[in-house]
Amino acid sequence: MTTDTKGGAVRARARDAALAAVRGLVLAVTALPVAVLCLTLSLVSIALVPIGIGLVTTPWILGGVRGVADTRRRLAAEWGGVPIPAAYRPVPAGANPWTRTFTMLRDRQVRRDLLWLPVDMTAGFVTALLPAVLCLYPFEGFAAAAGLWRVLASGGTYWYGFVPVTDQPSALGAAATAAVLLVAAYHLAPRLLTAHFRLTRNVLGADRGELTERVRVLTETRRDAVDTSAAELRRIERDLHDGAQARLVAMGMDLGTVEMLLDKDPEQARRLLTQARRNSVEALEELRDLVRGIHPPVLAERGLGDAVRALALRLPVPGEVAVELSGRPDAPVESAAYFAVSEVLTNAVKHSGADRLWVDLHHADGMLRITVTDNGRGGAVIGAGSGLAGVERRLGTFDGVLAVSSPAGGPTLVTMELPCALS
């Protein structure tokens, strides 16, 4: 290794040590008051749940704690190269305050967030501050070696670490101690910051059991997606074989007969041509319906909002559609959302006895949220073999969730959430 290369490596290592000290100091100074505030607000809000106030405040405060924890996860990955996995349970938008509060309190990841706050106030604060202390403390020893020990020791013996600084030789001893500490800071400061993030991961990170469960759910949804795709391909093949293909074959036979009858029986040939033209129109209409079932043209051309509006216009029940989307989701997500809404609306028309429907689509916090409400008789459940179970499987392919509130007597509120970004 050349001298320039060695010098560059030394400078890079010294820069990493100084950067670790600055980052640790920033974490220690900012994280302590934030952790104290979050923990205090969380405990007070949870204590107020029995009298009802906490039902309103707790979801917001726990959401704030999650934001703080997510920020620390991001810094751990960026500053320390320590990934911290998270496994939060989804909370459907539109759920009542009671459901939202206790869904969050039963979430093991949320409880880990709360447990992490006192750890971050104590051991986390110390481990974050250590790189800064280790890098800055040696300069006090160098100051003693420069003669400032006389001023510092004017009121008595001045101690630098375990070295009593009373004269110039002892000041040189303090400088030697400072040099050893500076070398230690050169080598250990980045590692100490990494140790802080590993401590955070041990308390804040999802355990292996939760990650295993997450993998299991994703495996099941992927299998459902493959099965659904295969079933959809079989349906398309069957529709083509029994519908448009049969009509096109019949039209070909009619045209063959026309060729033979043109000279012998022109009138019969004319009737067959009329029949062939009618078959071609019907085959074309069936092909259009089939294409519309695969991917509706209005969805491809106009987007999800207009496609859902078109769905509502074709329903026999009056409906209102409210759309607040600043862009378009990715095509697979958009298609899944469209067919999920279509299935829910079809179920409402068939089974609810409703005379009015409402659909709301909006995007917030990285989630596409869709609610379908009807004023029917209620009683809808997500069960095996039901249309809603199919909707749940469709959404699960994209890590989405489905929630249904349908008390006896109605109304029925179906909430769907899909994580996505808008173009």
N, C-alpha and C positions, 0 to 999 in steps of 0.2 A: 504493500500500500504506500503510495507516495505521500510526501509531506503535505501537499495541498489537500489530498483526499482525507488524511487524518485530521487536518485542521478543519475541514468542512464538517466532518463527523462530530468533532468536539463542539463546534459552534451550533450544530443542529441539536446535539444533546443538551447543551446549555439553554438553547431557546425552548426546548420541550420542558425543561425543568422550570424555567421562568413562567412559561405559559400555564403549566400545571399549578404553580403557586397563585397566579392571578385568578385562574378559574376556581380554585379551591376557596380563595378569599371571597370571590363573588358569591359562590354557593353558600358559604357560611354566613355572610352578612345578609343576604336576601332570604335564604331558606328559613332561618330561625324565626323571624317575625311572621312569615307566611304560615309556617307550620303551627305556631302558637295560635294564630287567628283562626285557621281552619279547624283545629282540634277543639277550640273553645266554642265556636259556632256550631260545630257538629254535635257536641255533647249537649249544649243547651237546646238545640232544635229537637234532637231525639228525645230529650226529657220532656218536651212540650207536646209530643205526639198524643199522649192520653187525653189531653184537653182540646185536641183538634188543631191547634196552631201549627204544631210540628208536621202535620200532614201536608200543609201547604209549603212550609219552608224547607223541610228535609230534602225533598228531591232536588231543589235548586242548590242547596249547600253541598250535598253529596256530588252533584254534577260539577261544582266548583273544585271539590277535592280531587275528583277524577281529572279535571283539567290540570291541576298542579302536578298530580302523579304522572300524567302523560308528558308534561313538560320535562320532568326529571327522567323519564324513560328516553325521551329524545336526546337530552344532553348526555345521558349515559352512553348511548350509541355513538353520538358525534364526538364527544370529548374523551371517552374512555374505551370505546370499542366494546362496550358491554351491552349486548342486547337484553332487554327485559321484557319477556312475553306478558301479555295481558289476555284475560278471558272473561270479559264482562258479559253478563246475560242481557239480551236485548229487552228494552222496556217499550212496549208499543205506545206510540203517540196517541192520544185520545183516551188512554186509560184514566180512570178516576184517580184522585189524589191518594186514596187508601191503597189501591192496587200499585200505583207507582212507588209509593213509599216502601211498602213491605216487599215488593219485588226487588228493590234496590238493597234493602236491609238483609234480605236472604241471600244476596249475591256474595259468594265467598271472595270475589275480587274486590268488591266494595269494602268488605270487612278488613281485607289486607291493607287497603288504602288507609283506613282509619288506624290500624295497628302501626303502620309505617310512620305516621305523624309524630308520636312521642319518640320513636327511635331516631327519626331525623333531627329532632330537637336536641337529642343528647349525644349518642354515639355518632350519629351522622354529622352533627355540627363539629365534633372534635376531629373526625377523620377528614372532613373537608378543610378544616383550618390547618392541619398539620403540614401540608406542603408549603403553605405561605410562611408559617413559623420557621420551618426548617431552612427556607431560602433567605429569610430576612434576619433571623437571629444572629448569624455569623457576623453581620456588619457591625453589630455592637461590640463584638470582640476586637475587630479591626480598629474601631474608634478608640478603644482602650489602648491598643498598641500605639496609636498615633499621638498619645499624650493626654487625651481627654480624661484618662483615669484620674488625673489630679483633681479635675473639677468634680468628677462624679464621686470621688472618695473623700472630698473635703469635709464632709460631715461624718465620716467614719469609714469602715471597710466596705468596699464595693465588691460585690460578688458577681462574677460572670460564670454562670453555670455552677460548677463545683470549685472554681478557681477564685480565691480571694485576691483582688487587685489592690495592692497597697504601694507598689513601687514599679519601676520600669521593668525589671526582670519578670515580675508576676504579670505585668501587662503583656509582655511577650508571650508568656504562657497562655494568657487568654486569647491572644492572636492565633497561637498554634491550635488551640481548641476550636476557635472559629474556623480555621482552615479545614480541620477535620470535618466539622459540621457542614461546611460548604461543599466539600467533596461528597459527603453523604447526601446532601440535597441534590447535587448534580446527578447522582445515580438513583435516588429513592423518590424524589418528588413526583414524577409521573406514576410510579408504582403506588404511592400512597393515594393519589387521586383515583387510580383504578380500584384500589381496595375500598374506597368510599363507595364507588358505584357497585362493586360486588356485594357490599353490605346491603345497599339499597335493593339489589336484585334478590338477595336471600329473603328479604321481608316482603317486597312488593311484587315479585314475579309469580306468575301462575305456576302451580305445582304440576308434576308429571301426570297426575291423574286427570286433571282438567284438560291438559293438552291432549291426552289420549282420547278423552271423550270428544274433544273438538275434532280430532282426526276421524273418529268413528262417525260423527254426524256428517262431516264432509264426504266421507266415503259412501255413506248411504245416499246422500243427495246426488252424488255423481252417478251412482248406480241407477237411481230413479231417473236421472236425466237421460242416461243411455237407453233404459227401457222405454221411456216416453218417446224418445226419438225413433226407436225401432217401431213402436206401435204407430207413430205418425206416418212413417214411411209405408207401413202395411196399409194404412187407411188410404193414403194417396194412391197406392197401386190398385187397391180394390175399387176406389171411385173411378179411376181412369178405365179400368177393365170393364166395370159394369155400366158406366155411363157414357162418357165421350167416345171411348173406343168402340163400343157396340153401335153407337149411332153412326160413326164414321164407316164402319164395316157395312152397315145397312145401306148407307148412302152410296158406297162403292158398288154394291150389288145392284142398286137401282139404276145407277149410271150405266152399268154393263147391260142391263135389260133394255135401257133406252136406246143404246146403240143398235141392238137387234131389231127394235120396233120402229125405228125412224122411218123406214120405207114401208113396212107392212101395216103398222097401226099408229099413225102420227098422233091421234087423239090420246091413246093410252100412253104413248111416249111423253106427251105434254103433262099428263097427270103424274107420271113418275118423276118428271123433272121438278114439278111443284113439290112433291113429297121429299125429293132429295134436298131442295132448297130449305124446306122446313126442318129437315134433319140437321142440315149444316148450321142453321140458326140455333137450334136447341143444343147441338154439340158445343158451339161457341159459347153459349150462355153457361153451360155446365163447366167448361174450362175456366171461364171467368170466375165462377163461384169457387172452383177448386183453388185457383190462384189466390182469390181473396181469403180463403181459409188458411192458406200457407202464410201469406204475408199481404195484408190488405194494401192496395195501392195508396189509399188515403194516408195510411200510417207511414209508408215510405216517402210520400211526397209532402205531407203537411205536418207530420209529427204526431206525438201521443195525444196532445190536447184535442186537436181537431178530429183525430180518429175516434176518441171516446165521445166527443160530441156527435159524430156520425152514428155511433152505436146507439146513443140515447134517442136520436131522432127516429130510429127504426123500431124502437120498443113500442108495444101497445099501451104502455103506462107512461104518463107525463113524467119527465125528468128534468132536473136542473144540473148543469155541469159548471163548476168553477175551476179555473186553471190558473196557476201562478208558477209558470216555469220560464226561467230566463234563457234556457237553451234546450238541447236535446240529449237524452242519455245515449249510451252506446246502443247500437241496433239490437243485440241480443236482449239487453235489459228492457229496452223499449217494447220489443215484441212480447217478452214474458209478461210485462205489466199490462199490455193491451189485452192479451188473451185471458189473464187473470181477472181483469175488470169485466170482460165479456162473460166469463163463466159466472161471476158473482151476480151480474145483472140478470142473466138468464135464470139462475136459481131464484132470485127475488121475484121475477115475473111468474115463474111456474108455481112456486110453493108458498110465498108469503101472503098472498091475497092483498098486497099493497095497492094503493091507488096513486102513490107518488114516490119518486125516487130522487135522491140527491147524490151527486158525485163530486168529490173535491180532490184535486191534484195539486201538490206543491212540493217544492224542494227546499230543504233547510238542513244545515249541519251535515252535509254529505249524504243525506238520505232522501230518496224519493218516497213521499208518503201519499197514500191514496186511501180515502175513506168512501165507502158506499153505504148510504143510509136509506132505509125504507120504513114506512109507517104501517107495516103489515102485522101479522099476528105473533111474530117472534118464534122462539123455539129452535132456531138454527144452531147446529152443533157441528164441530169438526169430527167426523167419525169415518171409520173405514168404509170405503165404497161411496162416500158422499162426494158431491162436486167440490165442497170446500177442502176435503182432503187432497184432491187433485191439485187445487190451487196452492195449497201449502207445499206440496212436493215441487210444483213448478217454481215457486218463489225460493224454496230451499236450495235449488240449484245455484242461485246467485247469492246465497247467504242472506236471503230475505226472510221476513217473519210475517205471520198472519195472526190476527187477534179478532175474536168475535164476541160481541156483547149482544145477546138476544134473549132478554127475559120473556117469559110467557106474557102474551098480550102486546108485545113489541115496545118500542121500535127495535129494529135490528141495525147494529153498527158493525160493519166489517172494516178493519184497518189493515192495510198492507204496507210494509216498509221494505225498500230495496236500497242497499248502499250503492251509490253511484255518483259520478261527477257529470256535470252537464257540459256539453260542448259550447 
